[in-house]
Structures are given as C-alpha cells and as structure tokens.
Amino acid sequence: MPTTALIPAAGRGARLDRPNTPKPLVHVGGKPLLLSLLMRLERAGVKRAVVVTGFGAERVVRELTNHPDLALKVEFVEHAEWQQGLASTLLAAKGHIDENFVIAMADHVFDQTLVDEIVACEPGEDVGVSLVDTDVTEVFELEDAVKVTLDGERLTTASRTLEGPDGVDAGLFAFTPALFEALEEARKSKEPASLTDALALLGERGQVRAITTGGRAWHDIDTPQSLVRAEMAHRAGIRKAAVHRPEFKTEESRTTHSYDFIAGAPVKTEIHVQRGFVRNPERLQLIPDESASSPIYVFTDTTVNSIYGDDFVGGLDRMGYDVRRIVMKDGEESKSMANYVKLVDQILAEGIDERSVLVSLGGGAVANVCGFIASTLYRGIGLVHVPTTLMAQCDASISHKQGINGARGKNLVGSYYSPLAIAVDVEVLATLEDWLIPDGLSEVIKHALGQDRDYLDYLLGYEGNIDDPDFLETVVRKNIELKCELVAIDPKEHREGMVLQYGHEVGHPVEYLSGYDLNHGQSVAIGMMVAARVARLMGACDDAMVDLHRQVIEKFELPTRIPAHIKVDDILASMRYNKRYLTEGTRMALLDGPGSLWQVDEDYAIPVPTEVLVEAIRQSF
C-alpha cells in the first residue's frame, strides 16, 4: 500500500474568501484543514507527506512544521508558480516522489474510513484509483464539482461541465508515478491545466479505477457555505457519538404505544398602538371581563411610577378594578432571582387568584420580571404589557419571552409565555432621557439590517430628529409588524426568527461585563458590529457590509467599539451561557447581505470557529 501522500496546498481560496488566512489553515472542528488531513493520513498508515505550498507558504510551513500532533514526516515544496493551475502544483513535487502515492486535497474533509480505503489501494496495472461519490443528488454545490462517467468500475471521463454524470470526484486518489506524465501531457494541450484534465486523459485510456464513497461523508471546502456545512457535520457527529442508541433484543420489545398530547390552540396576543392612553387608561380595555373582580397588579419602577404611576393606576381604579401597585428599583438589578422570590411571596401574601392579571408599566426589566412572575404563579395567570421605553415598545415587551438574569449572565432563567395584550403609547417616549432613544433604536436597526432592506434604506435616508413622535411611531409600528411576522413562523427562534438574536450573542456578555454601565441597546449595537466582522471573516459578506453596519449604527448615536477594560477571554467565557452555545461550540445569527439572514441548508444558527470569533472581537476594540 502507498505510504507517501502528495497534498496540493498552494491555492488562495478566493471563493472561500477568508481574509489573511491561507485556505489549508482554515479551521473545521477546531483544527486547520491541512492538519486534520495529515492526521487522518497518518492513522491510515501514511509515513511521509509531500505538501506543495504557494499562497501563504511561509505561514503554512510555520504552523505545520514539527507539529506535536503529527509523527509522519512532512516535506514542504514551495511552488512559486502556484497560480498556473493544479497540474503545475502537482508537478512541482515530481522530483520528490518515485513510488506509488496518495493524492489528497488539502481543502477537503474525509471520513476516516475513506482515507483508510484509498491508502490501502494498490493501482496495480492501472495508473490510478479515484474516489467517486455516485449519489450526485446529495452533492453540495454540484455545479462546481468535477463530474465523472463510469463504465462498471472504470472511470471513463472527467469534467466540470459534464452533463448526466455518474458521480463526482471526491478529491482522494491513489496513483503511480505515471500520473506525472499525464499531467505534463495535459499541460501541453491546455494552460493552466488541472488534475481533472490528466484524469480525463487517463480515463479515456481505461487506466483509472473507481471506488465509491458508499454514503460516507466528505466535504469540499470551497465556499463559505461549504465550510459551514462541514462544521455543522462535525458538530453533529460529536453529538451523535456521545450517546448510545436503543437496542432491541426481539421484535416484541420494539412495541411502542404513541399518543398525541395537544395542549390547545395557539395563544393570540392583541397589540394596540394608541397615543395618550397611559395617562388615560379608560381609553382601552386592557383587562378581560372575566378578570374584572380579581386582584390586578401593576408592576412599575421608581422612575416610571413617579411620572405615570398615579395616572395609570388611578385610571384603573376609577374603572372599578381591585388594583395594587408594585414598585421595583430601576434597571437590571431588579431582574434577579432574589427579587423574583421576594415579589412572588409579596403577591401571594396580598392575595391573588387564577383570573388575576399582572400589568407591566415600564421598560424591558419591568416587563421581564412581571412576565416571568405571571408565567409561574399558579402555572400561568393573565399578563398585559404597557411598555414605556422605545426599547420595550420595539422589542422587549413585544414578545412572549419572559425572564430574569442569573449570576453568570442575562436572561438565563425564563419562559415562553404569551401576554393577553400589549398596549403601546408613543407619547410616553417624550419623557425619556435623551440617551434612551438611540438605545431603543438599536433594536430597530437590528430588524432593518437582518430582515428588511427597504426599512434599512428608510433609516439611512431619514434626516429628521430621532425624537420626533411621528418618526418614533413609524419605527415602533414597523418593528411590531416585522416581529409579529417572525414569531408567527418561528416562535422559538430556531430558523428565520434567529434574526431576533442578531447582535445579542456578544451584546449580552458585553452588557453584563460592563456592569450594566452599557445599556442593552448600546451593547447590542456593539454585538452587531462583532457579528458583521464574524460574517466577513467567514466569507459570508464583504467589507461593504461591515461599513454599512458602522454607518447606520453611528448615524443613530450608538457605540461600535467594545470598552477597553473588557477582556476577550471574559467575553468568550460569558458566551458559554448563551442559549445558542452548545457543548461543541458557538453558533450565531449572521447576515450575508442587507436584510438577509445567512442560512446553510435551512439552518440559521451558524457555527463559528473560536479563532474567527476571537479575531472579530479583537477588531471591535
């Protein structure tokens, strides 16, 4: 069996578009592609690898020379004319190989058994053996693959433009040194020439045998989408390998009785937008008739209570409700487990029944605490949100997510629980401190960047005052519309609804690590800048998309830089408590263009290599 491998690792990877990273050093599964390939070849019995370098040669050599994870001998051949095509790159190794050898593409990921099978091959009287995937319907980016025709076990033709192929070249071969003659012949008739051209010549002469992948996994890492697919497959493999599947000794032991448990129709929340009702709550019926005689609790904070508490609670009292008031401290400190327990005990002591309604009058913190208590008292009682900040009117209160903070981060304890109603009065925004308007506009920018290009254009073109009531009502109503659209199709934010998480994966840790000196919207703005840089580093978007983020965020007076005192390692540690983090690594909502959430195979939670995340964070200081 061949014990030498030839690995072409000279290409730039222009389509993958990873700035400053040679393609062989791009990570999948926490390791550079080239390192993982060498480790698989070594496990299969290869003793020596000849690696032909080109673009970024010095860095490739530096990172792989005397690597502690490798015992096989690695020889590097630098090819100055690497841009002349793959045939030229392979011929650069001609003087280093005089025996049968394996060719493995440095930008591919292979199941170990495929590598084992090719390394065990002897070409015999043939010039080569090619690994072929015959399930062409499952090949990702088929239009760019090298397609082949087969006659039994013989590969007869190879071309990227082949119609009606029998399979595709999977990037793994066993050859005799006669391949070099075919490569030279191919270069005489075509320049630049590729391995495919030599394979076609040999195939026409009946000198290439094919073995098939048999459904085993392989990935050609040529585009950002293919890189993400490979990372997803790697992480899925980790999850699958972590558990044992049920085993049944007999058919009788397989018998399972199944039932559908349906808990009723979806809950519908009415959302009202009306100016002036907070000071005159008689204008809207917020409390359902069946709750008219039950205790009603209005949750608010110190600031809102001083401005609107008497008018709002007094109005409900005049309407005849048995209304009680709970005043919390301003801000995130009220979203603690200790405060939750304290308030629950207080409500139970004062009296409540299953038809009682809790009303939040305030910003996001008040809504979150009130909502979580409503979702847990008696396993769920009535809930109404009356948001008084732009942030809450655009996002926090327009939600069925209720929650409180944990010791290690934001919103770690909570529930999905739908309010009976949400009532929005933009007139209350006139009494906000000036900085709270830009803070709330962060969530507006999030929806525009991630969901609606026309909305983004509107924001970029707006020339008026950001505290203008008509402008504020426009963005509030548009945000409500967009959020309702998302929640209707993806209430748990696993697919299209991931846009609601945009900027939050890093934003929440930044907010927490700032000691809440940065507000939520400010932190999310910074998080969106980091996310844009992650997408750029992963090749999902271009530099213009990063600049577009900066332009719209700065236009509305929001920060784009992480405070200098926050450490990268602390951000990474805090991100482990994000719900999108799985044991095998970080996943993020990312954009591949204005108004476009990046998805790969309809999966919107994009796995992000740690080194990419670290670089994006460092660029954001």
Residue pairs with C-beta under 8 A, 6 or more apart in sequence:
1 45
1 119
1 120
1 121
1 122
2 46
2 99
2 100
2 101
2 102
2 119
2 121
2 122
2 174
3 45
3 46
3 47
3 48
4 46
4 47
4 48
4 49
4 50
4 97
4 99
4 100
4 101
4 102
5 41
5 46
5 48
5 49
5 50
5 101
5 102
5 103
5 104
6 49
6 50
6 52
6 90
6 93
6 97
6 101
6 102
6 103
6 104
7 34
7 37
7 38
7 49
7 50
7 51
7 52
7 103
7 104
7 105
7 106
8 52
8 86
8 89
8 90
8 103
8 105
8 106
9 22
9 23
9 24
9 34
9 51
9 52
9 53
9 54
9 60
9 106
10 52
10 53
10 54
10 55
10 57
10 79
10 82
10 89
11 23
11 54
11 55
11 82
11 89
11 107
12 22
12 23
12 54
12 55
12 56
13 22
13 23
13 26
13 55
13 107
13 222
15 222
15 223
15 539
16 23
16 26
16 107
16 221
16 222
16 223
16 224
16 227
16 539
17 224
17 539
18 26
18 537
18 538
18 539
19 536
19 537
21 56
22 55
22 56
22 59
22 60
23 33
23 55
23 106
23 107
23 221
24 32
24 33
24 34
24 60
24 106
24 107
25 32
25 33
25 34
25 56
25 59
25 60
25 63
26 32
26 33
26 107
26 221
26 227
27 33
27 609
27 611
27 612
28 36
28 109
28 219
28 221
28 227
28 230
28 231
28 234
28 609
29 36
29 231
29 234
29 235
30 585
30 609
30 610
31 39
32 63
32 64
33 106
33 107
33 108
33 109
33 221
34 51
34 60
34 64
34 106
35 63
35 64
35 67
35 69
35 70
36 109
37 104
37 106
37 108
37 109
37 110
38 49
38 64
38 67
38 70
38 72
38 74
39 69
39 70
40 110
40 112
40 115
41 49
41 72
41 102
41 104
41 115
41 119
42 70
42 71
42 72
43 112
43 115
43 116
44 112
44 115
44 116
44 118
44 119
44 120
45 119
45 120
46 72
46 102
46 119
47 72
47 73
48 72
48 73
48 74
48 75
49 72
49 73
49 74
49 75
50 75
50 77
50 93
50 96
50 97
50 101
51 60
51 64
51 74
51 75
51 76
51 77
51 106
52 76
52 77
52 78
52 79
52 82
52 89
52 90
52 92
52 93
53 60
53 61
53 76
53 77
53 78
53 79
53 82
54 78
54 79
54 80
54 82
54 83
54 89
55 82
57 76
57 78
60 76
61 76
61 78
64 70
64 74
64 76
65 74
65 76
67 74
75 96
77 92
77 93
77 96
79 88
79 89
79 92
81 88
82 88
82 89
83 192
84 191
84 192
85 187
85 191
85 192
85 193
85 194
86 192
86 193
86 194
86 195
86 196
87 183
87 186
87 187
87 192
87 193
87 194
87 195
87 197
87 198
88 187
88 192
88 193
90 103
90 179
90 180
90 183
90 195
91 180
91 183
91 184
91 187
94 180
97 177
98 177
99 177
100 122
100 123
100 174
100 175
100 176
100 177
101 174
101 175
101 177
102 118
102 119
102 172
102 173
102 174
102 175
103 172
103 173
103 174
103 175
103 179
103 195
104 110
104 115
104 118
104 171
104 172
104 173
105 171
105 172
105 220
107 220
107 221
107 222
108 170
108 171
108 172
108 218
108 219
108 220
108 221
109 217
109 218
109 219
109 221
109 230
109 234
110 170
110 171
110 172
110 217
110 218
111 216
111 217
111 218
113 216
114 131
114 170
114 172
114 213
114 216
114 218
115 172
117 131
117 211
118 129
118 131
118 172
118 173
118 174
118 211
119 174
121 129
121 174
121 211
122 174
123 129
123 174
123 175
123 176
123 209
126 176
126 207
126 208
126 209
127 175
127 176
127 178
127 179
127 182
127 202
127 207
127 208
128 173
128 174
128 175
128 176
128 179
128 199
128 202
128 207
128 208
128 209
129 173
129 174
129 175
129 208
129 209
129 210
129 211
130 148
130 155
130 169
130 170
130 172
130 173
130 199
130 208
130 209
130 210
130 211
131 169
131 170
131 171
131 172
131 173
131 210
131 211
131 212
131 213
131 218
132 148
132 150
132 155
132 166
132 167
132 168
132 169
132 170
132 210
132 211
132 212
132 213
133 139
133 167
133 168
133 170
133 212
133 213
133 218
134 150
134 166
134 167
134 212
134 213
135 167
135 213
135 215
136 142
136 147
136 165
136 166
136 167
136 168
139 145
139 168
140 219
140 220
140 225
140 226
140 229
141 220
141 222
141 223
141 225
141 226
142 168
144 160
144 222
145 160
145 168
145 169
145 220
146 158
146 159
146 160
146 168
146 169
146 196
146 199
147 158
147 159
147 160
147 161
147 162
147 165
147 167
147 168
147 169
148 155
148 156
148 157
148 158
148 162
148 165
148 166
148 167
148 168
148 169
148 199
148 203
148 210
149 155
149 156
149 157
149 162
149 165
149 166
150 156
150 166
150 167
150 210
153 209
153 210
153 211
154 203
154 206
154 208
154 209
154 210
155 199
155 203
155 208
155 209
155 210
156 203
156 204
156 206
157 200
157 203
157 204
158 169
158 196
158 199
158 200
158 203
159 196
159 200
160 196
167 210
167 212
169 196
169 199
170 213
170 218
170 220
171 218
171 220
172 218
179 198
179 202
182 198
182 201
182 202
183 193
183 195
183 198
185 198
185 201
186 193
186 194
186 197
186 198
186 201
187 193
189 197
190 197
199 208
202 208
217 233
219 226
219 229
219 230
219 233
220 226
221 227
221 230
223 539
224 538
224 539
224 540
224 592
225 600
227 538
227 539
228 538
228 600
228 606
228 607
229 600
229 601
231 607
231 609
232 600
232 601
232 603
232 607
234 584
235 582
235 584
235 585
235 607
238 583
238 584
239 582
239 584
248 254
267 400
267 418
268 418
269 400
269 418
269 419
269 420
269 421
269 422
270 420
270 421
270 422
271 398
271 421
271 422
271 423
271 424
271 480
271 484
272 284
272 421
272 422
272 423
272 424
273 424
273 425
273 426
273 473
273 476
273 477
273 480
274 283
274 284
274 423
274 424
274 425
275 425
275 426
275 427
275 469
275 473
276 283
276 425
276 427
277 283
277 284
277 423
277 425
278 308
278 311
278 312
278 361
278 386
278 388
278 425
278 427
278 428
279 308
279 311
279 312
279 315
280 311
280 315
281 311
281 312
281 315
281 316
281 319
282 315
282 318
282 319
284 423
286 359
286 384
286 386
286 421
286 423
287 296
287 316
287 321
287 357
287 359
287 382
287 384
288 357
288 382
288 420
290 355
291 355
291 356
291 357
291 382
292 320
292 321
293 322
294 322
294 352
294 353
294 355
294 356
294 357
295 322
295 323
295 324
295 350
295 351
295 352
295 353
295 356
296 316
296 321
296 322
296 323
296 324
296 356
296 357
296 358
296 359
297 323
297 324
297 325
297 326
297 347
297 352
297 356
297 357
297 358
297 359
298 309
298 312
298 313
298 316
298 323
298 324
298 325
298 326
298 359
298 361
299 326
299 328
299 358
299 359
299 360
299 361
299 362
299 366
299 369
299 370
299 373
300 308
300 309
300 312
300 325
300 326
300 327
300 328
300 360
300 361
300 362
300 366
301 327
301 328
301 329
301 330
301 331
301 334
301 362
301 363
301 365
301 366
302 327
302 328
302 329
302 330
303 330
304 361
304 362
304 363
304 366
304 388
305 325
305 327
307 431
308 361
308 388
308 428
309 325
309 327
309 361
312 361
312 386
313 323
313 325
316 323
317 323
324 350
326 343
326 346
326 347
328 334
328 339
328 343
328 365
328 366
328 369
330 365
331 365
331 516
332 365
332 405
332 410
332 516
333 339
333 516
334 365
334 366
334 369
335 365
335 368
335 369
335 403
335 404
335 405
335 410
336 404
336 405
337 404
337 406
337 413
339 369
339 404
340 369
340 372
340 373
340 404
343 369
343 373
344 373
344 376
344 377
347 373
347 377
348 377
352 377
352 378
352 381
354 378
354 381
355 381
355 382
356 377
356 381
356 382
357 381
357 382
357 383
357 384
357 420
358 370
358 371
358 373
358 374
358 377
358 381
358 382
358 383
358 384
359 370
359 383
359 384
359 385
359 386
360 366
360 367
360 369
360 370
360 371
360 383
360 384
360 385
360 386
360 387
360 397
361 386
361 388
362 387
362 388
362 389
362 392
363 387
363 388
363 389
363 391
363 392
363 396
364 387
364 389
364 391
364 392
364 395
364 396
364 397
364 520
367 385
367 387
367 392
367 396
367 397
367 399
367 402
368 396
368 402
368 403
368 404
368 411
368 414
369 404
370 383
370 385
370 402
371 383
371 385
371 401
371 402
371 403
371 417
371 419
372 402
372 403
372 404
372 413
372 414
372 415
372 417
374 380
374 381
374 382
374 383
374 402
374 417
375 383
375 402
375 415
375 417
376 415
380 417
382 420
383 402
383 417
383 418
383 419
383 420
384 419
384 420
384 421
384 422
384 423
385 392
385 397
385 398
385 419
385 421
385 422
385 423
386 397
386 422
386 423
386 424
386 425
387 393
387 396
387 397
387 398
387 422
387 424
388 425
388 428
388 429
389 396
389 429
389 432
389 436
389 439
389 440
390 429
390 432
390 436
390 437
390 439
390 440
390 441
390 472
390 476
391 436
391 439
391 440
391 442
391 443
391 519
391 520
391 521
392 440
393 424
393 426
393 429
393 440
393 476
393 479
394 440
394 441
394 443
394 444
394 475
394 476
394 479
394 480
395 440
395 443
395 446
395 479
395 483
395 500
396 520
397 422
397 424
398 422
398 479
398 480
398 483
398 484
399 483
399 487
400 416
400 417
400 418
400 419
400 487
400 491
401 411
401 414
401 415
401 416
402 414
402 415
402 416
402 417
403 411
403 412
403 413
403 414
403 415
404 411
404 412
404 413
404 414
405 411
405 412
405 413
406 412
406 413
406 577
408 574
408 577
409 508
409 509
409 512
409 574
409 577
409 578
410 508
410 511
410 512
411 508
412 577
416 491
416 492
424 476
424 480
426 469
426 472
426 473
426 476
427 469
429 437
429 467
429 469
429 472
430 467
430 469
434 467
435 519
436 519
437 466
437 467
437 472
438 466
438 521
438 522
438 556
438 557
438 558
439 519
439 520
439 521
439 522
439 558
440 521
441 466
441 475
441 521
441 556
441 558
442 503
442 520
442 521
442 522
442 524
442 525
442 528
442 553
442 556
442 558
443 479
443 521
443 524
444 459
444 475
444 478
444 479
444 556
445 459
445 525
445 528
445 552
445 553
445 556
445 558
446 499
446 500
446 502
446 503
446 524
446 528
447 455
447 478
447 479
447 482
447 483
447 499
448 455
448 456
448 458
448 459
448 552
448 595
449 456
449 502
449 528
449 548
449 549
449 552
449 591
449 594
449 595
450 499
450 502
450 589
450 591
450 595
450 596
450 597
451 482
451 486
451 499
451 595
451 597
452 478
452 482
452 595
453 594
453 595
453 596
454 595
455 478
455 482
455 595
456 552
456 594
456 595
459 475
459 552
459 555
459 556
460 551
460 552
460 555
462 471
464 471
465 471
466 472
466 556
466 557
483 500
486 493
486 496
486 497
486 499
486 500
487 497
489 495
489 496
489 497
490 496
490 497
490 498
491 497
493 500
493 501
494 604
494 605
495 599
495 602
495 604
496 597
496 604
498 589
498 597
498 604
498 605
499 589
499 597
501 580
501 588
501 589
502 528
502 531
502 589
502 591
502 597
503 524
503 525
503 526
503 527
503 528
503 530
503 531
504 524
504 527
504 578
504 589
505 527
505 531
505 575
505 578
505 580
505 586
505 588
505 589
506 526
506 527
506 530
506 531
506 571
506 575
506 617
507 520
507 523
507 524
507 525
507 526
507 527
507 528
508 523
508 527
508 574
508 578
509 570
509 571
509 574
509 575
509 578
510 518
510 523
510 526
510 527
510 562
510 563
510 566
510 571
511 518
511 519
511 520
511 522
511 523
511 524
512 574
513 566
513 570
513 571
513 574
514 523
514 563
514 566
517 563
518 526
518 559
518 563
521 558
522 558
522 559
525 553
525 558
525 559
525 560
526 559
526 560
526 561
526 562
526 620
528 549
528 553
529 546
529 549
529 550
529 553
529 560
529 561
529 620
530 562
530 616
530 617
530 620
531 588
531 589
531 590
531 591
531 616
532 541
532 545
532 546
532 549
532 591
533 546
533 615
533 616
533 619
533 620
534 588
534 590
534 608
534 612
534 613
534 616
535 541
535 545
535 590
535 591
535 592
535 598
536 542
536 543
536 545
536 546
536 616
537 612
537 615
537 616
538 590
538 606
538 608
538 612
540 590
540 591
540 592
540 598
540 606
541 591
541 592
541 593
545 591
545 593
545 594
548 594
549 560
550 560
553 559
553 560
554 560
560 620
561 620
561 621
562 571
562 617
562 620
562 621
564 621
568 614
568 617
568 618
571 617
572 610
572 613
572 614
572 617
575 581
575 586
578 586
580 586
580 587
580 588
580 589
580 605
581 587
585 607
585 608
585 609
585 610
586 607
586 608
586 610
586 613
587 605
587 606
587 607
587 608
588 605
588 606
588 608
589 597
589 604
589 605
589 606
590 597
590 598
590 606
590 608
591 597
591 598
592 598
597 604
598 604
598 606
600 606
